Amino acid sequence: MKRYQNCNRLVKMWRHRHYISVPFKWLYHQYLKQFLIYNDDDGSREPLQGKLLWTTLISSAQIKMKWYYTMEEVLERYKIKKQK
């Protein structure tokens, strides 16, 4: 399967279906069941909430979409930001 950036418009639209479930998952984890993360230092658990939870769910959807960047793209973007 091709990565997201190399696909045509129809395939990209089809892969965007993974974004549909994000608001529902956010509501579920925000209000019904907490998404707990573990702290490695003392072993305690803290709920993942708000904006951090949203970005985590968006990231998981993008992983399902095969949305990732090559090292050349990352370095190119880094050089552009570093010059500014």
CORTA-V508067 format. One record per residue. N is the residue number from 1. RES is the residue in one small letter. PHI is phi in radians with two decimals (NA if undefined). PSI is psi in radians with two decimals (NA if undefined). NEAR is the number of other C-alpha atoms within 8 Angstrom. Layout:
n=N res=RES phi=PHI psi=PSI near=NEAR
n=N res=RES phi=PHI psi=PSI near=NEAR
//
This chain:
n=1 res=m phi=NA psi=2.35 near=2
n=2 res=k phi=-1.24 psi=2.75 near=6
n=3 res=r phi=-1.32 psi=2.82 near=10
n=4 res=y phi=-0.99 psi=-0.77 near=10
n=5 res=q phi=-1.16 psi=-0.37 near=5
n=6 res=n phi=-1.70 psi=0.05 near=6
n=7 res=c phi=-1.57 psi=2.83 near=9
n=8 res=n phi=-1.40 psi=3.05 near=6
n=9 res=r phi=-1.09 psi=-0.67 near=6
n=10 res=l phi=-1.14 psi=-0.76 near=6
n=11 res=v phi=-1.15 psi=-0.69 near=8
n=12 res=k phi=-1.07 psi=-0.74 near=10
n=13 res=m phi=-1.10 psi=-0.68 near=8
n=14 res=w phi=-1.16 psi=-0.67 near=7
n=15 res=r phi=-1.27 psi=-0.36 near=8
n=16 res=h phi=-1.18 psi=-0.14 near=9
n=17 res=r phi=-1.07 psi=-0.40 near=8
n=18 res=h phi=-1.18 psi=-0.40 near=11
n=19 res=y phi=-1.28 psi=-0.36 near=8
n=20 res=i phi=-1.07 psi=-0.67 near=7
n=21 res=s phi=-1.42 psi=-0.20 near=8
n=22 res=v phi=-1.04 psi=-0.85 near=12
n=23 res=p phi=-1.08 psi=-0.62 near=7
n=24 res=f phi=-1.22 psi=-0.71 near=7
n=25 res=k phi=-1.13 psi=-0.68 near=9
n=26 res=w phi=-1.09 psi=-0.81 near=11
n=27 res=l phi=-1.07 psi=-0.73 near=9
n=28 res=y phi=-1.07 psi=-0.88 near=9
n=29 res=h phi=-1.30 psi=-0.48 near=11
n=30 res=q phi=-1.31 psi=-0.70 near=11
n=31 res=y phi=-2.02 psi=-0.53 near=7
n=32 res=l phi=-1.70 psi=-0.92 near=7
n=33 res=k phi=-2.31 psi=2.21 near=7
n=34 res=q phi=-1.40 psi=2.44 near=10
n=35 res=f phi=-1.56 psi=1.82 near=9
n=36 res=l phi=-1.58 psi=2.42 near=8
n=37 res=i phi=-2.02 psi=2.61 near=8
n=38 res=y phi=-1.72 psi=2.40 near=8
n=39 res=n phi=-1.61 psi=2.09 near=9
n=40 res=d phi=-1.20 psi=-0.43 near=6
n=41 res=d phi=-1.18 psi=-0.93 near=4
n=42 res=d phi=-2.06 psi=0.07 near=5
n=43 res=g phi=1.37 psi=0.11 near=7
n=44 res=s phi=-1.35 psi=2.80 near=7
n=45 res=r phi=-2.01 psi=2.40 near=8
n=46 res=e phi=-2.23 psi=2.51 near=8
n=47 res=p phi=-1.30 psi=2.45 near=8
n=48 res=l phi=-1.56 psi=2.07 near=10
n=49 res=q phi=-2.35 psi=2.90 near=11
n=50 res=g phi=1.10 psi=-2.36 near=7
n=51 res=k phi=-1.13 psi=-0.63 near=6
n=52 res=l phi=-1.13 psi=-0.70 near=8
n=53 res=l phi=-1.11 psi=-0.75 near=10
n=54 res=w phi=-1.07 psi=-0.83 near=11
n=55 res=t phi=-1.16 psi=-0.56 near=8
n=56 res=t phi=-1.16 psi=-0.73 near=8
n=57 res=l phi=-1.20 psi=-0.67 near=11
n=58 res=i phi=-1.10 psi=-0.73 near=10
n=59 res=s phi=-1.10 psi=-0.70 near=8
n=60 res=s phi=-1.17 psi=-0.60 near=8
n=61 res=a phi=-1.17 psi=-0.69 near=11
n=62 res=q phi=-1.20 psi=-0.54 near=11
n=63 res=i phi=-1.14 psi=-0.73 near=9
n=64 res=k phi=-1.13 psi=-0.51 near=8
n=65 res=m phi=-1.41 psi=-0.07 near=11
n=66 res=k phi=1.07 psi=0.73 near=9
n=67 res=w phi=-1.68 psi=1.75 near=10
n=68 res=y phi=-2.55 psi=2.86 near=8
n=69 res=y phi=-1.97 psi=2.59 near=6
n=70 res=t phi=-1.41 psi=2.88 near=6
n=71 res=m phi=-1.11 psi=-0.62 near=6
n=72 res=e phi=-1.11 psi=-0.72 near=6
n=73 res=e phi=-1.14 psi=-0.70 near=8
n=74 res=v phi=-1.14 psi=-0.80 near=9
n=75 res=l phi=-1.12 psi=-0.65 near=8
n=76 res=e phi=-1.12 psi=-0.78 near=8
n=77 res=r phi=-1.15 psi=-0.65 near=8
n=78 res=y phi=-1.13 psi=-0.74 near=8
n=79 res=k phi=-1.12 psi=-0.70 near=8
n=80 res=i phi=-1.12 psi=-0.79 near=8
n=81 res=k phi=-1.20 psi=-0.60 near=7
n=82 res=k phi=-1.21 psi=-0.58 near=6
n=83 res=q phi=-1.23 psi=-0.53 near=5
n=84 res=k phi=-1.28 psi=NA near=4
//
